[in-house]
């Protein structure tokens, strides 16, 4: 009898189970993994409506160059890869028609960028681009720009920014510049000059003549303005330099200063570390009134302050706890607390413009490496692993870090610094091309673009 | 008296035996009892095991390969890149002037010229760019741990030819798809279908890594299938979040693109229609990408 009962019971349980299962007939699948390979994109040469000769060459060449710059920008992020132009099936013309998506799908292209350009009656260049989602068969973006022909490269950067922004949700950073220290000459007689270039290494310019030492340029977060430190008569002097107007201004002479001040997020203040009787503390200076306020008062050495993007907090490093570690405090100097607790020392913290991370140079295991952690000190990750990487600077969108890498000095060779960039995921490390040895990079905010 | 006692003993022991027997029979026999009732499934469950084994095999393989390939190209890439060349590459127009000449004079002679310069230009411009194309070294499941370059494991990775691996991987996935789903039949195999679909989608989903707050994002995409497994209509976003927020929009779009790229779903369609269903909900979740 027991057997029969059990048998029935199990049958009942089975029926109930079946019932439960069929109630969930709507198939629901969790997808928690994806591939993080670069997304295939295609950027055919931008087509001239009428191919004419311009002051910068034939219009078709400008179109080809623009698409090359765009491809180069997008690929440099490590998020996209370019599909070989030889594989293209459809020839994109200047006609304002939808592309034939069927001829792009076999190439696995997901994003297609088409563009046309023409010379307006006023002699200006007009460039239009469209970004197509080949999978959905829709236009994702379409924008036109008018500009003097000589500006074609900037247009290419601006378009790259639009595409990048549409495909990643992040602001672009291609229409930006980098200020750095160009170094030349023997180690004993090193010439250091202030230099500027486009984010991709184009348009290199030297800003100082090398007659005096320059160090640690820092960009204003909202103006094309930098501060830098120079040694005038062997005294540290801080300059303010406007890149667009080429105007230098002396901010002051600061004995024992080792790093130039950094700007506040509104660009109206600078924050710095000043030494008084051998004890460094953090000070803030109002750029309009030139009034200096002391923020920390501790026997330890407090240096390298950097504001959070909302201006409410400051990260700096201090040896008050015995070794050099990162500390965060409120903008008025209150509520100081330590955030770094790993092995080794931490230097040059920089708060991400996105606000979610703090980059730093970590010194330990006989190496200098670039790392990031969250502002609460959690989630520390090292992004690079070379002999000596230091001086991180964020791209204006808080996505990429640039820093300088010095090779090990051995038997009279090596010891040369060069600029490198790395994505904040630790992926896509690449060297930034410079004509001379380069150190101390500082990333500009996006260049101004006027819109109608 | 002794016979009574004997009877009692016999009675008791019989009773105990019977009870124990019932208990043992229930304990041991229950699985056997239920089994004949649902006789048909066993072959399926055998296949289930086989499939599951394959599923598990495939996933790590892919990951290992990804790690291996990236490790190699990265340092090489950085070292091999001719920085100045890359920049100049985009600027000089002379090389590109050739194609323009070709347009007005479409004679056989000029033709090879532009083709050469064009391919050269392409080769120059694409070679350095092509390198990051290598599958990422990042293991999609544990990015946070892997991107920390202080982890030494990354250094000892077998070296293989990228392309071979890529092809191999493709072949594997191609082979894998039909096998995975071939045995999935009926309700019992739903879990396998889920597993297989989840894997299939993982390959199609270009994850928007590094997007701010991506670890908290999720979106549901519903597809409706025709019996042949093709999509009846464009995938719908179910209960999508704020599509005006750039990061989320990109996340949701990447999910929708993934289900489209993965179509057709011919392997699942049959089983699905047997279940009296024609639609599938894919729940995309960025939680595993935390730290990116």
Interface residues (C-beta under 8 A of the other chain):
Chain A: X2 X3 X6 X7 X10 X11 X14 X18 X21 X22 X24 X25 X26 X27 X28 X29 X30 X31 X32 X33 X34 X35 X36 X37 X38 X39 X51 X56 X57 X58 X60 X61 X64 X65 X68 X69 X71 X72 X75 X76 X78 X79 X81 X82 X84 X85 X86 X110 X133 X135 X136 X165 X167 X168 X169 X170 X200 X201 X202 X354 X356 X369 X379 X381 X382 X383 X384 X385 X399 X420 X423 X424 X425 X426 X427 X428 X429 X430 X431 X432 X433 X434 X435
Chain B: X22 X25 X26 X29 X30 X33 X34 X37 X38 X74 X77 X78 X81 X83 X84 X86 X87 X89 X90 X91 X93 X96 X97 X99 X100 X103 X119 X122 X125 X126 X129 X130 X132 X133 X135 X136 X137 X138 X140 X141 X143 X144 X147 X148 X149 X150 X187 X190 X193 X194 X197 X198 X201 X202 X203 X204 X205 X206 X207 X208 X209 X210 X211 X212 X234 X245 X246 X247 X248 X249 X250 X251 X253 X254 X255 X256 X257 X258 X260 X261 X272 X275 X276 X277 X279 X280 X281 X282 X283 X284 X285 X287 X288 X289 X291 X292
